């Protein structure tokens, strides 16, 4: 990628410099124009590529599910635009010197969607439910002592009506990062969210919007929380000013990308988010002719990768994994899938992370001859190797096509297995694949991304790297200082280059496209829309 284009990605939302090893990441956005005064009311329609998986935060989830639910539920803390953790439902956080006791003082006057006021007992109830194995919380091992770090929440107790204590078995530098994580929402919910027998009903949260209706396979509708208790600080990430100006948010399930674009240009939907580079070109051409939409470009924390089955008799061999790595030209894959709009990145340390350095820009060289030699030494004799992918996420399919071509050119008999996304995800969680063109959604800290694919496969088959040294290093990250974290991340990446547990490709480039009647909409590095603080010109009347 030309240096001028890299420098174009130099700052994060609102122009805040994060770091890209001297090259940052700029949100390139056509500014909003016209009506500058917020207007309440109206309905905003947002196209989503698939139906949500559930309304149960942090349990049965995917990216679209998270997007809908973080408008409904709120955790104690949340990420800012600069990826720092800041209070949300908490007003203040006190940590003892030994780092084992966190005391959260809650904001007063915060109301649930059913009108009841938030109390410490609701926080205790929510967290006891999350920590109960019967709930199926996706990230329970982050808090029950079974994860890489060994962190365990020993007690969650209400001290006063607005004060909650979390007692940990050990200090943790990443505890608040985990609590703010989008993929494992720890939103505080009211006990009436579940039935008397404990079965899930619907989320009753404190967020700026509440669930109105979920028509499975069609749409999800949210209504403005009229009594939402807002913060006075400027909007930043998922915290700060979250005023819900729009009366109704309508997430419309639109799997077909062409149909989604047609809906946008006809005025049937107001926002397409995470538009891939290939589709961006046609959208931009139409925008230039009609002037009815605004394009907002940005680099995300999402990370795409080629997964290699660790338990496969052939692909589990170190020489075979290195052979596959040497057969792939990262820059060409990134160029093919992103049309030159995002740099290649093999490292789980994201390009916009402050921990990214030249060390993380290095990977195994592209060398097809070496790939053939290593494959032969691993005993490969041309048998078919199946590469799973899907068409729902075009970048995963494009990556798979490029990977297949390069591997075939190096003598590998690679065949594509195109599945629907739900099936591919199920195969991923069962560890039922040879190769998989995959993507990890945004994590605020590289340690969390390493922890997502590093772990004990007897606990979860989704772990791609079951190695004692790697697990130990990930565990050390949880308590390390910032300087020590840099050293540990460098060590982890060096070990990853040695063992090739998976092959990173790039951090996604996205484009969000909004109709011009939408005001004050801004994307951010997590690649998902935030629809509070946004209003519609002319009180939301549709064209």
For each residue, the residues with C-beta under 8 A, 3 or more apart:
1: 5 6 331 334 335 340 342 343 344
2: 5 6
3: 6 7 23
4: 7 8
5: 1 2 8 9 340 341
6: 1 2 3 9 10 20 23 343
7: 3 4 10 23 24
8: 4 5 26 28
9: 5 6 20 23 24 25 26 299 342 343 351 352
10: 6 7 17 20 23 24 25 26
11: 15 16 17 18 24 25 26 27
12: 15 16 17 18 24 25 26 27 81 82 83 352 524 525
13: 16 27 81 298 522 523 524 525
14: 27 81 236 522
15: 11 12 26 27
16: 11 12 13 81 82
17: 10 11 12 24
18: 11 12 24 25 82 83 352 353 354 525
19: 22 24 352 353 354 356
20: 6 9 10 23 24 25 351 352 356
21: 351 356 357 358 360 361
22: 19
23: 3 6 7 9 10 20 351
24: 7 9 10 11 12 17 18 19 20 352
25: 9 10 11 12 18 20 298 299 351 352 525
26: 8 9 10 11 12 15 298
27: 11 12 13 14 15 296 297 298 522 523 524
28: 8 296 297 298
29: 294 295 296 297 298 522 523
30: 294 295 296
31:
32: 294 519 520 521
33: 516
34: 516 519 537
35: 39 519 537
36: 519
37:
38: 243 245 519 520 535
39: 35 42 245 519 535 536 537 538 539 540
40: 245 246 247 535 539
41: 245 246 247 536 539 540
42: 39 246 247 248 535 536 539 540 541
43: 246 247 248 249 250 540 542
44: 246 248 249 250 270 271 518 531 534 536 540
45: 250 251 252 268 269 270 271
46: 249 250 251 252 269 270 271 273 529 531
47: 252 254 260 263 264 269 271 272
48: 51 52 64 67 68 220 251 252 253 254
49: 64 253 254 255 257 260 392 393
50: 62 64 253 255 392 421
51: 48 64 216 217 218 253
52: 48 55 62 64 65 68 69 214 220 251
53: 60 61 62 64 65
54: 59 60 61 65 200
55: 52 68 69 72 200 202 203 211 214
56: 59 60 61 200 203
57: 61 69 73 185 186 187 189 203
58: 61 130 137 138 139 183 184 185 186 187
59: 54 56 135 136 137 138 200
60: 53 54 56 65 136
61: 53 54 56 57 58 65 66 69 138 183 185
62: 50 52 53 65 66 425
63: 66 67 441 528
64: 48 49 50 51 52 53 67 68 251
65: 52 53 54 60 61 62 68 69
66: 61 62 63 69 70 182 183 185 441 528
67: 48 63 64 70 71 251 528 529
68: 48 52 55 64 65 71 72 220 222 251
69: 52 55 57 61 65 66 72 73 185 187 203
70: 66 67 73 74 182 185 187 207 238 528
71: 67 68 207 208 209 222 249 531 532
72: 55 68 69 113 187 203 205 207 209 210 211 222
73: 57 69 70 185 187 188 189 203 205 206 207
74: 70 78 88 89 187 188 205 206 207 238
75: 78 88 89 179 180 185 186 187 188
76: 87 88 89 90 93 104 106 123 179 186 188
77: 85 86 87 88 90 93 176 179 180 239
78: 74 75 85 86 88 180 237 238 239
79: 83 84 85 86 180 182 237 238 239 444 526
80: 83 84 85 86 236 237 239 240
81: 12 13 14 16 236 237 524 525
82: 12 16 18 236 237
83: 12 18 79 80 237 353 444 445 525
84: 79 80
85: 77 78 79 80 176 177 179 180 444
86: 77 78 79 80 236 237 239 240
87: 76 77 90 91 92 93 239
88: 74 75 76 77 78 231 238 239
89: 74 75 76 106 107 110 118 123 188 206
90: 76 77 87 93 104 105 106 107
91: 87 105 106 107 108
92: 87 104 105
93: 76 77 87 90 102 103 104 105 176
94: 102 103 105
95: 99 101 102 103
96: 99 100 101
97:
98: 101 171
99: 95 96 168 170 171 172 479
100: 96 167 168 169 170 171
101: 95 96 98 165 166 167 168
102: 93 94 95 165 166 168 175 176
103: 93 94 95 159 163 164 165 166
104: 76 90 92 93 123 163 164 165 166
105: 90 91 92 93 94 162 163
106: 76 89 90 91 110 118 119 120 123 162 163 164
107: 89 90 91 110 118 229
108: 91 117 162
109: 117 229
110: 89 106 107 117 118 206 229
111: 115 116 117 118 206 225 227 228 229
112: 115 116 117 118 122 190 204 205 206
113: 72 190 204 205 206 210 211 225
114: 190 192 204
115: 111 112 227
116: 111 112 190
117: 108 109 110 111 112
118: 89 106 107 110 111 112 122 123 188 206
119: 106 122 123 158 161 162
120: 106 123 124 158 159 160 161 162 163 164
121: 124 125 158 161
122: 112 118 119 125 126 188 189 190 191
123: 76 89 104 106 118 119 120 126 127 156 158 164 188
124: 120 121 127 128 156 157 158 164
125: 121 122 128 129 191
126: 122 123 129 130 186 187 188 189
127: 123 124 130 131 153 156 166 186
128: 124 125 131 132 156
129: 125 126 132 135 194
130: 58 126 127 135 137 140 143 186
131: 127 128 135 137 140 143 144 153 156
132: 128 129 135
133: 136 140
134: 198
135: 59 129 130 131 132 140
136: 59 60 133
137: 58 59 130 131 140 184
138: 58 59 61 183 184
139: 58 142 143 178 181 183 184
140: 130 131 133 135 137 143 144 146
141: 144 146 147 455 459 460
142: 139 147 149 151 178 184 451
143: 130 131 139 140 147 151 152 153 178
144: 131 140 141 147 152 153
145: 150 151 152 169
146: 140 141 459
147: 141 142 143 144 150 151 451 455
148: 451 454 455 471 474 475 478
149: 142 170 172 174 451 474 475 477 478 479
150: 145 147 169 170 475
151: 142 143 145 147 168 169 170 172 175 478
152: 143 144 145 168 169 170
153: 127 131 143 144 156 166 167 168 169
154: 167 168 169
155: 165 166 167
156: 123 124 127 128 131 153 164 165 166 167
157: 124 164 165 167
158: 119 120 121 123 124 161 163 164
159: 103 120 163 164 165
160: 120 163
161: 119 120 121 158
162: 105 106 108 119 120
163: 103 104 105 106 120 158 159 160
164: 103 104 106 120 123 124 156 157 158 159
165: 101 102 103 104 155 156 157 159
166: 101 102 103 104 127 153 155 156 175
167: 100 101 153 154 155 156 157
168: 99 100 101 102 151 152 153 154 171 172 175
169: 100 145 150 151 152 153 154
170: 99 100 149 150 151 152 479
171: 98 99 100 168 479
172: 99 149 151 168 175 478 479
173: 477 478 479 480 481 485
174: 149 177 178 445 447 448 477 478
175: 102 151 166 168 172 178 179
176: 77 85 93 102 179 180
177: 85 174 180 181 444 445 447 448
178: 139 142 143 174 175 181 184 448
179: 75 76 77 85 175 176 186
180: 75 77 78 79 85 176 177 186 238 444
181: 139 177 178 184 185 186 443 444 448
182: 66 70 79 185 238 441 442 526 528
183: 58 61 66 138 139 441 443
184: 58 137 138 139 142 178 181
185: 57 58 61 66 69 70 73 75 181 182
186: 57 58 75 76 126 127 130 179 180 181
187: 57 58 69 70 72 73 74 75 126 203 205 206 207
188: 73 74 75 76 89 118 122 123 126 205 206
189: 57 73 122 126 193 203 204 205
190: 112 113 114 116 122 193 204 205
191: 122 125 194
192: 114 201 204
193: 189 190 200 201 202 203 204
194: 129 191 198 199 200 201
195: 198 199 200 201
196:
197:
198: 134 194 195
199: 194 195
200: 54 55 56 59 193 194 195
201: 192 193 194 195
202: 55 193 211
203: 55 56 57 69 72 73 187 189 193 211
204: 112 113 114 189 190 192 193 210
205: 72 73 74 112 113 187 188 189 190 210
206: 73 74 89 110 111 112 113 118 187 188 225 228 229
207: 70 71 72 73 74 187 210 225 228 242
208: 71 224 225 228 230 242 243 244 532
209: 71 72 222 223 224 225 244 249 531 532
210: 72 113 204 205 207 222 223 224 225
211: 55 72 113 202 203 214 220 221 222
212: 221 222 223 248
213: 219 220 221
214: 52 55 211 219 220 221
215: 218 219 220 221
216: 51
217: 51 253
218: 51 215 252 253
219: 213 214 215 250 251 252 253
220: 48 52 68 211 213 214 215 250 251
221: 211 212 213 214 215 248 249 250 251
222: 68 71 72 209 210 211 212 248 249 250 251
223: 209 210 212 247 248
224: 208 209 210 228 244 246 247 248
225: 111 113 206 207 208 209 210 228 244
226:
227: 111 115
228: 111 206 207 208 224 225 242 243 244
229: 107 109 110 111 206
230: 208 241 242 243
231: 88 239 240 241 242
232: 241
233: 236 239 240 241
234: 240 241
235: 240 241 242 530 532 533
236: 14 80 81 82 86 233 239 240
237: 78 79 80 81 82 83 86 240 524 526
238: 70 74 78 79 88 180 182 530
239: 77 78 79 80 86 87 88 231 233 236 242
240: 80 86 231 233 234 235 236 237
241: 230 231 232 233 234 235 532 533
242: 207 208 228 230 231 235 239 532 533
243: 38 208 228 230 532 533
244: 208 209 224 225 228 532
245: 38 39 40 41 532 533 534 535 536
246: 40 41 42 43 44 224 249 531 534 535 536 540
247: 40 41 42 43 223 224 540
248: 42 43 44 212 221 222 223 224
249: 43 44 46 71 209 221 222 246 531
250: 43 44 45 46 219 220 221 222
251: 45 46 48 52 64 67 68 219 220 221 222
252: 45 46 47 48 218 219 263 268 269
253: 48 49 50 51 217 218 219
254: 47 48 49 259 260 263 269
255: 49 50 259 392
256: 259 260
257: 49 260 261 279 394
258: 261 262
259: 254 255 256 262 263
260: 47 49 254 256 257 263 264 269 272
261: 257 258 264 265 272 279 282 283 286
262: 258 259 265 266 268
263: 47 252 254 259 260 266 268 269
264: 47 260 261 268 269 270 271 272 283 293 513 515
265: 261 262 286 290 292 293
266: 262 263
267: 270 515 542 543
268: 45 252 262 263 264
269: 45 46 47 252 254 260 263 264 272
270: 44 45 46 264 267 514 515 517 518 536
271: 44 45 46 47 264 512 513 514 515 518 521 529
272: 47 260 261 264 269 275 283 512 513
273: 46 510 512 513 523 527 528 529
274: 508 510 511 512 527 528
275: 272 279 280 283 510 511 512 513
276: 279 280 337 394 395 398 510 511
277: 280 281 337 338 339 341 342 509 511
278: 281 339 394 398
279: 257 261 275 276 282 283 394
280: 275 276 277 283 284 295 297 339 341 511
281: 277 278 284 285 339
282: 261 279 285 286
283: 261 264 272 275 279 280 286 287 293 295 511 513
284: 280 281 287 288 295
285: 281 282 288 289
286: 261 265 282 283 289 290 293
287: 283 284 290 291 292 293 294 295 513
288: 284 285 291
289: 285 286
290: 265 286 287 293
291: 287 288 516
292: 265 287 515 516
293: 264 265 283 286 287 290 513 514 515 516
294: 29 30 32 287 513 514 515 516 518
295: 29 30 280 283 284 287 511 512 513
296: 27 28 29 30 511 512 513 514 521 522 523
297: 27 28 29 280 341 509 510 511
298: 13 25 26 27 28 29 509 510 511 512 523 524 525 527
299: 9 25 342 351 352 507 508 509 510 525
300: 442 507 508 509 510 525 526 527
301: 350 352 353 442 443 444 507 525 526 527
302: 439 440 441 442 507 508 510 527
303: 345 348 350 439 440 449 504 505 506 507 508
304: 337 395 396 399 437 438 439 440 504 505 506 507 508
305: 438 439 440 502 503 504 505
306: 324 328 399 403 435 436 437 438 502 503 505
307: 428 433 435 436 437 438 464 502
308: 312 315 321 324 434 435 464 500 501 502 503
309: 312 315 316 431 433 434 435
310: 315 316 431 457 464 465 466 501
311: 316 431 457
312: 308 309 315 316 434
313: 316
314: 317 320 378 379 380 383 385
315: 308 309 310 312 320 321 324 385 434 435
316: 309 310 311 312 313 320 321
317: 314 320 321 378 379
318: 321 322 499 500
319: 322 323 374 375 377 378
320: 314 315 316 317 323 324 374 375 378 380
321: 308 315 316 317 318 324 325 499 500 501
322: 318 319 325 326 364 374 500
323: 319 320 326 327 370 371 372 373 374 375 378 380 410
324: 306 308 315 320 321 327 328 371 407 412 435 500 503
325: 321 322 328 363 364 371 500 503
326: 322 323 364 365 366 367 368 370 371 374 410
327: 323 324 366 368 371 406 407 409 410 412
328: 306 324 325 333 366 403 406 407 503
329: 332 333 366 406
330: 333 334 344 345 346 363 366 505 506
331: 1 334 335 344
332: 329 335 336 402 406
333: 328 329 330 336 337 344 399 402 403 406 505 506
334: 1 330 331 337 338 342 343 344 345 505 506
335: 1 331 332 338 339 340
336: 332 333 398 401 402
337: 276 277 304 333 334 395 398 399 402 505 506
338: 277 334 335 341 342 395 506 508 509
339: 277 278 280 281 335
340: 1 5 335
341: 5 277 280 297 338 509
342: 1 9 277 299 334 338 506 507 508 509
343: 1 6 9 334 351 506 507
344: 1 330 331 333 334 505 506
345: 303 330 334 350 351 360 361 504 505 506 507
346: 330 363 503 504 505
347: 350 356 360 361 363 493 496 504
348: 303 446 449 450 453 492 493 496 504
349: 353 355 356 357 360 446 489 493
350: 301 303 345 347 353 356 446 449 507
351: 9 20 21 23 25 299 343 345 356 507
352: 9 12 18 19 20 24 25 299 301 356 507 525
353: 18 19 83 301 349 350 356 445 446
354: 18 19
355: 349 360 446 485 486 489
356: 19 20 21 347 349 350 351 352 353 360
357: 21 349 360 361 486 490
358: 21 361 362
359: 362 490 493 494
360: 21 345 347 349 355 356 357 489 490 493
361: 21 345 347 357 358
362: 358 359 497
363: 325 330 346 347 497 504
364: 322 325 326 497 500
365: 326 370
366: 326 327 328 329 330
367: 326 370 371
368: 326 327 371 372 409 410 411
369: 372 373
370: 323 326 365 367 373 374
371: 323 324 325 326 327 367 368 374 375 410 411 412
372: 323 368 369 375 376 410 411
373: 323 369 370 376 377
374: 319 320 322 323 326 370 371 377 378
375: 319 320 323 371 372 378 380 410 411 412
376: 372 373 379 380
377: 319 373 374
378: 314 317 319 320 323 374 375
379: 314 317 376
380: 314 320 323 375 376 383 412
381:
382: 411 413
383: 314 380 413
384: 413 414 415
385: 314 315 407 412 413 414 415 434 435
386: 414 415 416 417 433 434 435
387: 400 403 404 414 415 416 417 434 435 436 437
388: 417 419 424 427 433 434 435 436 437
389: 396 397 399 400 416 417 418 419 424 436 437
390: 393 396 397 418 419 420 421 423 424
391: 394 397 418
392: 49 50 255 396 420 421
393: 49 390 396 397 421 439
394: 257 276 278 279 391 397 398
395: 276 304 337 338 398 399 439 508
396: 304 389 390 392 393 399 400 437 438 439
397: 389 390 391 393 394 400 401 418 437
398: 276 278 336 337 394 395 401 402
399: 304 306 333 337 389 395 396 402 403 437 505
400: 387 389 396 397 403 404 416 437
401: 336 397 398 404 405 416
402: 332 333 336 337 398 399 405 406
403: 306 328 333 387 399 400 406 407 414 435 437
404: 387 400 401 407 408 414 415 416
405: 401 402 408 409
406: 327 328 329 332 333 402 403 409 410
407: 324 327 328 385 403 404 410 412 414
408: 404 405 411 412 413 414
409: 327 368 405 406
410: 323 326 327 368 371 372 375 406 407
411: 368 371 372 375 382 408
412: 324 327 371 375 380 385 407 408
413: 382 383 384 385 408
414: 384 385 386 387 403 404 407 408 435
415: 384 385 386 387 404
416: 386 387 389 400 401 404
417: 386 387 388 389
418: 389 390 391 397
419: 388 389 390 423 424 427
420: 390 392 423 424
421: 50 390 392 393 424 425
422: 425 426
423: 390 419 420 426 427
424: 388 389 390 419 420 421 427 428 436
425: 62 421 422 428 429
426: 422 423 429 430 432
427: 388 419 423 424 430 432 433 436
428: 307 424 425 431 433 436 438 462
429: 425 426 460 461 462
430: 426 427 461
431: 309 310 311 428 457 461 462
432: 426 427
433: 307 309 386 388 427 428 436
434: 308 309 312 315 385 386 387 388
435: 306 307 308 309 315 324 385 386 387 388 403 414
436: 306 307 387 388 389 424 427 428 433
437: 304 306 307 387 388 389 396 397 399 400 403
438: 304 305 306 307 396 428
439: 302 303 304 305 393 395 396 508
440: 302 303 304 305 443 449 452 453
441: 63 66 182 183 302 527
442: 182 300 301 302 525 526 527 528
443: 181 183 301 440 446 448 449 452
444: 79 83 85 177 180 181 301 448
445: 83 174 177 353 448 449
446: 348 349 350 353 355 443 449 450 489
447: 174 177 450 451 474 477 478 485 489
448: 174 177 178 181 443 444 445 451 452
449: 303 348 350 440 443 445 446 452 453
450: 348 446 447 453 454 470 474 477 489 492
451: 142 147 148 149 447 448 454 455 474 477
452: 440 443 448 449
453: 348 440 449 450 462 463 464 465 501 502
454: 148 450 451 463 464 465 466 467 470 471 474 501
455: 141 147 148 451 459 460 463 465 466 471 474
456: 459 460 463 466 471
457: 310 311 431 460 461 463 466
458:
459: 141 146 455 456 463
460: 141 429 455 456 457 463
461: 429 430 431 457
462: 428 429 431 453
463: 453 454 455 456 457 459 460 466
464: 307 308 310 453 454 501 502
465: 310 453 454 455 470 496 499 501 502
466: 310 454 455 456 457 463 471
467: 454 470 471 495 499 501
468: 471 472
469: 472 473 495
470: 450 454 465 467 473 474 492 495 496 499 501
471: 148 454 455 456 466 467 468 474 475
472: 468 469 475 476
473: 469 470 476 477 488 491 492 495
474: 148 149 447 450 451 454 455 470 471 477 478 492
475: 148 149 150 471 472 478
476: 472 473 479 480 484 488
477: 149 173 174 447 450 451 473 474 480 485 488 489
478: 148 149 151 172 173 174 447 474 475
479: 99 149 170 171 172 173 476
480: 173 476 477 484 485 488
481: 173 484 485
482: 485 486
483: 486 487
484: 476 480 481 487 488
485: 173 355 447 477 480 481 482 488 489
486: 355 357 482 483 489 490
487: 483 484 490 491
488: 473 476 477 480 484 485 491 492
489: 349 355 360 446 447 450 477 485 486 492 493
490: 357 359 360 486 487 493 494
491: 473 487 488 494 495
492: 348 450 470 473 474 488 489 495 496
493: 347 348 349 359 360 489 490 496 497
494: 359 490 491 497 498
495: 467 469 470 473 491 492 498 499
496: 347 348 465 470 492 493 499 500 501
497: 362 363 364 493 494 500
498: 494 495
499: 318 321 465 467 470 495 496
500: 308 318 321 322 324 325 364 496 497 503
501: 308 310 321 453 454 464 465 467 470 496
502: 305 306 307 308 453 464 465
503: 305 306 308 324 325 328 346 500
504: 303 304 305 345 346 347 348 363
505: 303 304 305 306 330 333 334 337 344 345 346 399
506: 303 304 330 333 334 337 338 342 343 344 345
507: 299 300 301 302 303 304 342 343 345 350 351 352
508: 274 299 300 302 303 304 338 342 395 439 527
509: 277 297 298 299 300 338 341 342
510: 273 274 275 276 297 298 299 300 302 523 527
511: 274 275 276 277 280 283 295 296 297 298
512: 271 272 273 274 275 295 296 298 521 523 529
513: 264 271 272 273 275 283 287 293 294 295 296
514: 270 271 293 294 296 518 521
515: 264 267 270 271 292 293 294 518
516: 33 34 291 292 293 294 537
517: 270 536 537 538 543
518: 44 270 271 294 514 515 521 534 536 537
519: 32 34 35 36 38 39 534 535 536 537
520: 32 38 533 534 535
521: 32 271 296 512 514 518 529 531 534
522: 13 14 27 29 296 530
523: 13 27 29 273 296 298 510 512 527 529
524: 12 13 27 81 237 298 527 530
525: 12 13 18 25 81 83 298 299 300 301 352 442
526: 79 182 237 300 301 442
527: 273 274 298 300 301 302 441 442 508 510 523 524
528: 63 66 67 70 182 273 274 442
529: 46 67 271 273 512 521 523
530: 235 238 522 524 533 534
531: 44 46 71 209 246 249 521 534
532: 71 208 209 235 241 242 243 244 245
533: 235 241 242 243 245 520 530
534: 44 245 246 518 519 520 521 530 531
535: 38 39 40 42 245 246 519 520
536: 39 41 42 44 245 246 270 517 518 519 539 540
537: 34 35 39 516 517 518 519
538: 39 517 541
539: 39 40 41 42 536
540: 39 41 42 43 44 246 247 536
541: 42 538
542: 43 267
543: 267 517
